[in-house]
Amino acid sequence: MVERSAVNADVPGSNPGLGAPTKDTSNKECLFLDLYFLIPNTIEYMDDVYIGKGKLAGKGVFAARDFEVGEVVKYYDLIPLSEGDFVALPKSEHMFVHSFWGKMYLFPEPSRYTNHSPNPNTRSDLERMCDIAVKPIKKGEMITINATNEIKNELKTFIEVYEEGKTINNFDWLKGGYRNAVVSYKADDIKKRIDLKRVNGNWKILNEVLGQ
């Protein structure tokens, strides 16, 4: 997996996505400020997309130019989080935290505001951590992704790490959503059914049943 979440030393001291830093020096807020200054500079990507009105926290992402099928629309520039980092975040930020291969990441602007559509114009590329156009996108058009597939990607990559070294087949997300889920699959031909719950930002296994 290739990550583009490199730390920029010249990040501006203000970012509307996380709010302005405060002078409070409590442990929790100090941890949050440490994360705050790790936010990648997304200004360079704003030539390709911009933030406007939408349904995700009142915002959405829009194309600032035309995109052809197969083009990278935007990179995620994810910020890796530990469990302590997650706890230090304001609760308003929790909805922008996702996990892949068992590791938590905070989505910064603009990607955090990508709206859901059952017929999206982009797909996720988790190897390059970016969104790829799956149809021609015109300037001014909202950038969309299938959020259902996003949760499935989280669950499948979590299971890949949990069952490290085993061959995973017939993966199926049976029910649930962002906070709770039930999945089934075969690991080296052994059928399993797993109940999971998101705890402090990451998936935890509640129950495992063999042969189902």
C-alpha positions, 0 to 999 in steps of 0.5 A: 500500500502506497501512502501519500500522507507525508508531513508538510513543515509549512502547513498554514496555522489555520485550517477550517476543517479542524478549527483554529488552534487554542491556547489550552494546554490540557493533555487532550488538546495538546495531542489534538494540536500535534495532529492539527499541524500534521494536516497536509497542505491541500491548496495544491489540489484545489486547482482540481477540486473545490469545496461547496455545499453538499450533504456531508456536514453541509459540504461537498467536493466539486470538480474545478476542471473536466476529468476523463475516465481513469484520471486521479481526481484527488488524493486522500493525504491521510493522517495516521492516527493512534488510539490516543490520537483518536481520543484527543480529537473533538467528537466532530472529527470522529466522522472523518476517521476511517480505517484500512488494514486495521490502521486508523486515518483522519481524512483532511479537506477536501476528501472528507467532504466527498458525498455518497451516491449509489451511482458515483463518478469516482471509485476508491484506489486504496493502493494509491489512496486516491479517487479515480474517475469512472465516468467523464466529470465536467467542471462544476459537477459534484464528486461522489463516491459509493459510501457503502463500498467504502465501509466494505473496503474497511471491513475487508482490509481489516479481515485481511490483516486479522487473517494474515497469511490466509487466503480470503474468499467469499467475503460478504458484508451481511449487515451493519454500517459505520459503527457495527457490522457482521461479515462472513468469509472463508479463510483457507476454506474455513467458513467464518462469521464475525461480529464487529464494533467500531471502538475508539475509531477502529474495528474490534471483534466481538464474536467469531463463529466457525462454519457459518 
